Amino acid sequence: MTKTCAALAVLAATTVSPLHGAVVEPNYDNVDTSRWRCRLCPFDLSTVRQGHWRVEALAVDDAHTRFGRDNGLDRAGVRGNGDASLAYGNAEGRHLAIDAVDLGLDSRQARFRTGYNGRYDVLVQWREVPRIVAADGRTPYSGDTMLELPETWGDREPQNATAASAQFPYATHRRQARARLSFEPAPAVRLRASYARETKTGTTETFADRFYQATGLPKPIDHASEEIRGQAVFTSQPWVVGAELRRSRFRNANAALVWENAFSPRGDPTGRIALAPDNDADTATLTSRTGFGRTRLSARLTWGRHRQDDAFLPYTTNGGLGLEALPAPSLGGHARTFAGAVSLASRLTRRLRLSLTHRQHERDNRSPVLMLSPVLGDLIVTPPRPSRSYGLRRQTTEARLRHRIGPRLSVALGGRSTEAERTRLEIARNRENGAWVDLLAHGPGGLALSLKASQASRDASPFRTVSRNNPLTRRYYQAARDQRAWRARVDYRVPASQVALGAEAEVRATDYPSSELGLTRERDDGWGVDVSYAPAADIYLSAFLESRASDATTAGSQSHPPIDWYYDTFDRTRATGFVARANGVLHPGLDVELTYSQVDGRGRYATAFADAVQAFPELVSDHRSLKVEATYRWRRQTQVAVRWYWEDYASADWAFRGVTPDAIRNVLTFGRRPPTYTNAFLGVSLERRM
Amino acid sequence: MLTGSLMAAEAHAAGPAHDELVAKFAEGEYSRRGADSCLGCHDEDEPFPTLEVFRTVHGHPGVPGSPFQMAHGAVLPAGMQCEACHGPAGEHTAGILAVGASREPMINFGLRGNADAAVQNGLCLACHANYERAHWAGSAHEQAGLACADCHLVHAEVDAVRTRERQAETCGRCHRQVAADTLKLSSHPMRDNQFLCRDCHDPHGGGDALVRRATINDACLACHTDLRGPFLWEHAPVVEDCGICHVPHGSNQPALLVRRAPQLCQGCHSSVGHRSFAQTPEDLAAGRASAFLLANACLNCHFAVHGSNHPSGNLFRR
């Protein structure tokens, strides 16, 4: 209650501050617009009656799942595609627009919008988002929420599952519909209401086990999410005040997934896992902003309520265990959240700038704590234990002072303090204090230099035992840590040319000084160089090379203690890009653009154990793509475009390499392989503008 | 994070004209003929297409608050035509110049900006300090010295950053590392512009990492509604911050993970038994083919890591 009152007081303070100021103070005292006829203004351009249609033939060389992961271009062959649009607007401010994009692809979108500027606005939108993750997964199961093994399964062992399995698509498809109405009953007031609905259907993967014998299961997805939103905004400079209500609900058509045990010759007993439960979330947000003098003050406060009350499934499918009844038919889950942010930005003098921000986030899980006797692997009844719910409170205060020492030099100093409190965890409280300095200098010519250095230190409250974890372990998101970072960037615009050069580097090192086990250190390094050249408005060339690496060390102990093993994990990404654009240079009316991207990923993992360091095979994830687009304006309103896209992807992953469905003695996997392919598509389109 | 562009590095130096431009605003010597004073010289033959602004709301005579709003009673700077944004003409429109002389400067924006970002933005915010930009002051982009025109094309008929096709490209000019992340093994569907930066972020000032929702978790759960809970058995880091295990833009590990299982999981879990076992290359498919290392590793059994509502799901296995 105290917190809510305080938050509302801050919000109120932002709305009652009486003065308004700006960085630039225009002086309109001497304005005389009586002769401002605007005779040269082509206002006829504001009346718009235009539209276009585009038809395209798309030819995809080969069928590769990842190639068409998000756009539906996963099948080989030729298909048609097209866009269309129509727009109308008049000098009074009425407008109407209809557009549809990629109608021939699974990623199609359509939008209708109409309104009257300053009065109302209506938007209706449709969007589809495909997601094809893999098509090479194999499973012996058939069915939807009741997964059955082949009738002949009894004659087979899981170790022979490869032959008995069939491929299934791991893919989902989202369909999103949205409608929004905005209404401005007065110049200072805007009311807005919207409704959005998304359905997600398809199949994904999950796993489940019966006492250390695990099975990959195709999981049906049949989700529907809806959100209703109402918003009222009042604007009268310097005040902006807004209130917003959201009500969201998630519904899953499937409550459980039942599967026959692949490790039993008869396929039974069956197992049952819970699927995502239905839930509801409501939020109320109040927003305010104002200014006084050279100061801006803003606040946003959001209160939330999450509820989940899906009926429990039984403890187990094993009816022979003589279990007590569940303590409740459902959880009656209920969590309240609060997120508040208050920010002040002030120009103390012409050269001195102060920013203060305070953020607070709370999650108060008020779900009842139930005493339950979980059944392990559908075989062993474990002693009663309380259900787990967590609460969190985190607040951050940040201050930043920037001083423009001169026209070419500025320095910023900043500090941040974060405090986190958690319920029921080993580290109940963290406090982190950090500071940074940021220097920006502009040298002679086009030289600019930016340097930033920061340091932060996080302490942790005394460790308390709440689990069977090794007490030497500190979970890294709760652990004490020291973090140091620096970043430098230099830019140079070559005088009397249109060449810009840039180079940058950064390092961030994190140590967990109290963590004898678990993640003990991390280091991130990055560097990059870039160049751009724009000799004329219609020619542009740019290129860049960047590298980023992250390595970490995790310590472990099998012998409790001493520490007897370490993981060293090293991930590196190197990205290269090149863009060339020439509009009307090679031939009048011909625009050409070429884009090359290369992202090479490497992962080197090693384990130090028993006086030996053993390296895993290198993880590889290499992407190369080249896109060439040429558009020729054939006539004033007609153009022909050709686009060609080539992609080469290679990957190697020891977690999947050679892992056929029956490769692991006690896990029936999908036998998926890391993707490797080369593919391309060619699109030829004709576009006509009206 | 590498930003990859001088634009994001507080690059708008207060140029030599800065103080003069600010002083011109204070003096308020506006032209006698408004836009007609400008358009005589600044036409379509300019390298920067001036007249295209009349295809936008800024050049629309019927849009309330527009610089070219021709209705009487408009609240200034509405109706101030070119000088609403570019400032009072002063001596800029003076007649023929002597050889070698240059005209008095007018304020320019974006790449050609000749005043610092705060001055440029102050002019935009004179009209656009509305609900959507209520949190601009003090936001990460504002503190980084970004000018509105670094992202927005005010004179162009189509403002690229507001289109599905060009938004990611505009953001990627500075956030190049993020653009590269979208090409990694696992990523959100951003490569083909199915998801836009704006779907998660509010570049005009949001919460942590400029997300549109109150917190990062709220932003994630806006789409991943199935993970919202509250669950009977919760996993503490899921409640605290999705970013403890996931990176949002792209990862060379499956499922946008910061590191892969089991190495990631064993960073926290170390109790007696298999959680404390060292996984070595001897456990690969060609060796002992360990269930703790291969395929989904820990998630081969503990698949419900985001929380379980099953009475026997205390170990996230149901």
Chai-1 contact restraints between the chains, C-beta under 6 A:
chainA,res_idxA,chainB,res_idxB,connection_type,confidence,min_distance_angstrom,max_distance_angstrom,comment,restraint_id
A,A22,B,G122,contact,1.0,0.0,6.0,A-B,restraint_1
A,V23,B,A118,contact,1.0,0.0,6.0,A-B,restraint_2
A,V23,B,V119,contact,1.0,0.0,6.0,A-B,restraint_3
A,V23,B,G122,contact,1.0,0.0,6.0,A-B,restraint_4
A,V24,B,F25,contact,1.0,0.0,6.0,A-B,restraint_5
A,V24,B,V119,contact,1.0,0.0,6.0,A-B,restraint_6
A,V24,B,G122,contact,1.0,0.0,6.0,A-B,restraint_7
A,P26,B,F25,contact,1.0,0.0,6.0,A-B,restraint_8
A,N27,B,A26,contact,1.0,0.0,6.0,A-B,restraint_9
A,N27,B,G28,contact,1.0,0.0,6.0,A-B,restraint_10
A,Y28,B,L76,contact,1.0,0.0,6.0,A-B,restraint_11
A,D29,B,G28,contact,1.0,0.0,6.0,A-B,restraint_12
A,N30,B,G28,contact,1.0,0.0,6.0,A-B,restraint_13
A,V31,B,Y30,contact,1.0,0.0,6.0,A-B,restraint_14
A,R35,B,R32,contact,1.0,0.0,6.0,A-B,restraint_15
A,R35,B,R33,contact,1.0,0.0,6.0,A-B,restraint_16
A,W36,B,G34,contact,1.0,0.0,6.0,A-B,restraint_17
A,C38,B,A35,contact,1.0,0.0,6.0,A-B,restraint_18
A,R39,B,D36,contact,1.0,0.0,6.0,A-B,restraint_19
A,L40,B,D36,contact,1.0,0.0,6.0,A-B,restraint_20
A,L40,B,L39,contact,1.0,0.0,6.0,A-B,restraint_21
A,C41,B,A35,contact,1.0,0.0,6.0,A-B,restraint_22
A,P42,B,L51,contact,1.0,0.0,6.0,A-B,restraint_23
A,P42,B,F54,contact,1.0,0.0,6.0,A-B,restraint_24
A,F43,B,P61,contact,1.0,0.0,6.0,A-B,restraint_25
A,L45,B,F54,contact,1.0,0.0,6.0,A-B,restraint_26
A,L45,B,R55,contact,1.0,0.0,6.0,A-B,restraint_27
A,S46,B,F54,contact,1.0,0.0,6.0,A-B,restraint_28
A,S46,B,H60,contact,1.0,0.0,6.0,A-B,restraint_29
A,D70,B,P189,contact,1.0,0.0,6.0,A-B,restraint_30
A,D70,B,D192,contact,1.0,0.0,6.0,A-B,restraint_31
A,D70,B,Q194,contact,1.0,0.0,6.0,A-B,restraint_32
A,N71,B,D192,contact,1.0,0.0,6.0,A-B,restraint_33
A,A91,B,P61,contact,1.0,0.0,6.0,A-B,restraint_34
A,A91,B,G62,contact,1.0,0.0,6.0,A-B,restraint_35
A,E92,B,G62,contact,1.0,0.0,6.0,A-B,restraint_36
A,G93,B,G62,contact,1.0,0.0,6.0,A-B,restraint_37
A,G93,B,V63,contact,1.0,0.0,6.0,A-B,restraint_38
A,S107,B,Q194,contact,1.0,0.0,6.0,A-B,restraint_39
A,N117,B,V63,contact,1.0,0.0,6.0,A-B,restraint_40
A,G118,B,P64,contact,1.0,0.0,6.0,A-B,restraint_41
A,V129,B,Q194,contact,1.0,0.0,6.0,A-B,restraint_42
A,T206,B,F303,contact,1.0,0.0,6.0,A-B,restraint_43
A,F207,B,N296,contact,1.0,0.0,6.0,A-B,restraint_44
A,F207,B,N300,contact,1.0,0.0,6.0,A-B,restraint_45
A,F207,B,F303,contact,1.0,0.0,6.0,A-B,restraint_46
A,D209,B,C301,contact,1.0,0.0,6.0,A-B,restraint_47
A,D209,B,R317,contact,1.0,0.0,6.0,A-B,restraint_48
A,A214,B,N300,contact,1.0,0.0,6.0,A-B,restraint_49
A,A214,B,C301,contact,1.0,0.0,6.0,A-B,restraint_50
A,H223,B,D226,contact,1.0,0.0,6.0,A-B,restraint_51
A,S225,B,T225,contact,1.0,0.0,6.0,A-B,restraint_52
A,V233,B,Y131,contact,1.0,0.0,6.0,A-B,restraint_53
A,T235,B,N130,contact,1.0,0.0,6.0,A-B,restraint_54
A,V240,B,Y131,contact,1.0,0.0,6.0,A-B,restraint_55
A,V240,B,A134,contact,1.0,0.0,6.0,A-B,restraint_56
A,G242,B,Y131,contact,1.0,0.0,6.0,A-B,restraint_57
A,F250,B,T225,contact,1.0,0.0,6.0,A-B,restraint_58
A,I273,B,R318,contact,1.0,0.0,6.0,A-B,restraint_59
A,A274,B,N309,contact,1.0,0.0,6.0,A-B,restraint_60
A,A274,B,H310,contact,1.0,0.0,6.0,A-B,restraint_61
A,A276,B,D226,contact,1.0,0.0,6.0,A-B,restraint_62
A,P277,B,N309,contact,1.0,0.0,6.0,A-B,restraint_63
A,N279,B,R228,contact,1.0,0.0,6.0,A-B,restraint_64
A,A281,B,R228,contact,1.0,0.0,6.0,A-B,restraint_65
A,T287,B,A134,contact,1.0,0.0,6.0,A-B,restraint_66
A,R289,B,A134,contact,1.0,0.0,6.0,A-B,restraint_67
A,R296,B,A137,contact,1.0,0.0,6.0,A-B,restraint_68
A,S298,B,A134,contact,1.0,0.0,6.0,A-B,restraint_69
A,S298,B,H135,contact,1.0,0.0,6.0,A-B,restraint_70
A,T302,B,A214,contact,1.0,0.0,6.0,A-B,restraint_71
A,H306,B,P230,contact,1.0,0.0,6.0,A-B,restraint_72
A,Q308,B,G229,contact,1.0,0.0,6.0,A-B,restraint_73
A,Q308,B,P230,contact,1.0,0.0,6.0,A-B,restraint_74
A,D310,B,N309,contact,1.0,0.0,6.0,A-B,restraint_75
A,F312,B,P311,contact,1.0,0.0,6.0,A-B,restraint_76
A,L313,B,H310,contact,1.0,0.0,6.0,A-B,restraint_77
A,Y315,B,P311,contact,1.0,0.0,6.0,A-B,restraint_78
A,Y315,B,S312,contact,1.0,0.0,6.0,A-B,restraint_79
A,L326,B,P311,contact,1.0,0.0,6.0,A-B,restraint_80
A,L331,B,L232,contact,1.0,0.0,6.0,A-B,restraint_81
A,G333,B,P230,contact,1.0,0.0,6.0,A-B,restraint_82
A,A335,B,P230,contact,1.0,0.0,6.0,A-B,restraint_83
A,A339,B,A214,contact,1.0,0.0,6.0,A-B,restraint_84
A,A339,B,T215,contact,1.0,0.0,6.0,A-B,restraint_85
A,S343,B,G138,contact,1.0,0.0,6.0,A-B,restraint_86
A,A345,B,A137,contact,1.0,0.0,6.0,A-B,restraint_87
A,A345,B,G138,contact,1.0,0.0,6.0,A-B,restraint_88
A,S355,B,G138,contact,1.0,0.0,6.0,A-B,restraint_89
A,T357,B,G138,contact,1.0,0.0,6.0,A-B,restraint_90
A,H361,B,T215,contact,1.0,0.0,6.0,A-B,restraint_91
A,N365,B,P230,contact,1.0,0.0,6.0,A-B,restraint_92
A,S367,B,P230,contact,1.0,0.0,6.0,A-B,restraint_93
A,L372,B,P311,contact,1.0,0.0,6.0,A-B,restraint_94
A,P374,B,S312,contact,1.0,0.0,6.0,A-B,restraint_95
A,P374,B,N314,contact,1.0,0.0,6.0,A-B,restraint_96
A,V375,B,S312,contact,1.0,0.0,6.0,A-B,restraint_97
A,S387,B,L232,contact,1.0,0.0,6.0,A-B,restraint_98
A,R388,B,W233,contact,1.0,0.0,6.0,A-B,restraint_99
A,R388,B,E234,contact,1.0,0.0,6.0,A-B,restraint_100
A,S389,B,E234,contact,1.0,0.0,6.0,A-B,restraint_101
A,Y390,B,E234,contact,1.0,0.0,6.0,A-B,restraint_102
A,Y390,B,A236,contact,1.0,0.0,6.0,A-B,restraint_103
A,Y390,B,V239,contact,1.0,0.0,6.0,A-B,restraint_104
A,L392,B,E240,contact,1.0,0.0,6.0,A-B,restraint_105
A,P407,B,A14,contact,1.0,0.0,6.0,A-B,restraint_106
A,L425,B,A236,contact,1.0,0.0,6.0,A-B,restraint_107
A,L440,B,E10,contact,1.0,0.0,6.0,A-B,restraint_108
A,H442,B,A13,contact,1.0,0.0,6.0,A-B,restraint_109
A,A448,B,L6,contact,1.0,0.0,6.0,A-B,restraint_110
A,A448,B,A11,contact,1.0,0.0,6.0,A-B,restraint_111
A,S450,B,A9,contact,1.0,0.0,6.0,A-B,restraint_112
A,R468,B,S271,contact,1.0,0.0,6.0,A-B,restraint_113
A,N469,B,S270,contact,1.0,0.0,6.0,A-B,restraint_114
A,N469,B,S271,contact,1.0,0.0,6.0,A-B,restraint_115
A,N470,B,S270,contact,1.0,0.0,6.0,A-B,restraint_116
A,T473,B,S270,contact,1.0,0.0,6.0,A-B,restraint_117
A,R475,B,C268,contact,1.0,0.0,6.0,A-B,restraint_118
A,Y476,B,G267,contact,1.0,0.0,6.0,A-B,restraint_119
A,Y477,B,P237,contact,1.0,0.0,6.0,A-B,restraint_120
A,Y477,B,I244,contact,1.0,0.0,6.0,A-B,restraint_121
A,R489,B,A9,contact,1.0,0.0,6.0,A-B,restraint_122
A,D491,B,L6,contact,1.0,0.0,6.0,A-B,restraint_123
A,E504,B,L2,contact,1.0,0.0,6.0,A-B,restraint_124
A,L517,B,S270,contact,1.0,0.0,6.0,A-B,restraint_125
A,G518,B,G267,contact,1.0,0.0,6.0,A-B,restraint_126
A,G518,B,C268,contact,1.0,0.0,6.0,A-B,restraint_127
A,L519,B,G267,contact,1.0,0.0,6.0,A-B,restraint_128
A,G526,B,L2,contact,1.0,0.0,6.0,A-B,restraint_129
A,G528,B,L2,contact,1.0,0.0,6.0,A-B,restraint_130
A,A537,B,P47,contact,1.0,0.0,6.0,A-B,restraint_131
A,T554,B,G267,contact,1.0,0.0,6.0,A-B,restraint_132
A,G556,B,Q266,contact,1.0,0.0,6.0,A-B,restraint_133
A,G556,B,S276,contact,1.0,0.0,6.0,A-B,restraint_134
A,G556,B,A278,contact,1.0,0.0,6.0,A-B,restraint_135
A,S557,B,S276,contact,1.0,0.0,6.0,A-B,restraint_136
A,Q558,B,S276,contact,1.0,0.0,6.0,A-B,restraint_137
A,Q558,B,F277,contact,1.0,0.0,6.0,A-B,restraint_138
A,W565,B,A278,contact,1.0,0.0,6.0,A-B,restraint_139
A,Y567,B,Q263,contact,1.0,0.0,6.0,A-B,restraint_140
A,T569,B,R259,contact,1.0,0.0,6.0,A-B,restraint_141
A,T569,B,Q263,contact,1.0,0.0,6.0,A-B,restraint_142
A,D571,B,N252,contact,1.0,0.0,6.0,A-B,restraint_143
A,A575,B,A180,contact,1.0,0.0,6.0,A-B,restraint_144
A,V599,B,A180,contact,1.0,0.0,6.0,A-B,restraint_145
A,V599,B,L183,contact,1.0,0.0,6.0,A-B,restraint_146
A,G601,B,N252,contact,1.0,0.0,6.0,A-B,restraint_147
A,T607,B,A278,contact,1.0,0.0,6.0,A-B,restraint_148
A,T607,B,T280,contact,1.0,0.0,6.0,A-B,restraint_149
A,F609,B,A278,contact,1.0,0.0,6.0,A-B,restraint_150
A,F609,B,T280,contact,1.0,0.0,6.0,A-B,restraint_151
A,Q614,B,T280,contact,1.0,0.0,6.0,A-B,restraint_152
A,Q614,B,P281,contact,1.0,0.0,6.0,A-B,restraint_153
A,F616,B,P281,contact,1.0,0.0,6.0,A-B,restraint_154
A,S621,B,L185,contact,1.0,0.0,6.0,A-B,restraint_155
A,S621,B,N252,contact,1.0,0.0,6.0,A-B,restraint_156
A,H623,B,L183,contact,1.0,0.0,6.0,A-B,restraint_157
A,W654,B,L284,contact,1.0,0.0,6.0,A-B,restraint_158
A,A655,B,L294,contact,1.0,0.0,6.0,A-B,restraint_159
A,G658,B,A285,contact,1.0,0.0,6.0,A-B,restraint_160
A,V659,B,A285,contact,1.0,0.0,6.0,A-B,restraint_161
A,V659,B,L294,contact,1.0,0.0,6.0,A-B,restraint_162
A,V659,B,A295,contact,1.0,0.0,6.0,A-B,restraint_163
A,A663,B,A285,contact,1.0,0.0,6.0,A-B,restraint_164
A,A663,B,A289,contact,1.0,0.0,6.0,A-B,restraint_165
A,I664,B,A289,contact,1.0,0.0,6.0,A-B,restraint_166
A,I664,B,A291,contact,1.0,0.0,6.0,A-B,restraint_167
A,I664,B,L294,contact,1.0,0.0,6.0,A-B,restraint_168
A,N666,B,A291,contact,1.0,0.0,6.0,A-B,restraint_169
A,V667,B,A291,contact,1.0,0.0,6.0,A-B,restraint_170
A,V667,B,N300,contact,1.0,0.0,6.0,A-B,restraint_171
A,T669,B,A295,contact,1.0,0.0,6.0,A-B,restraint_172
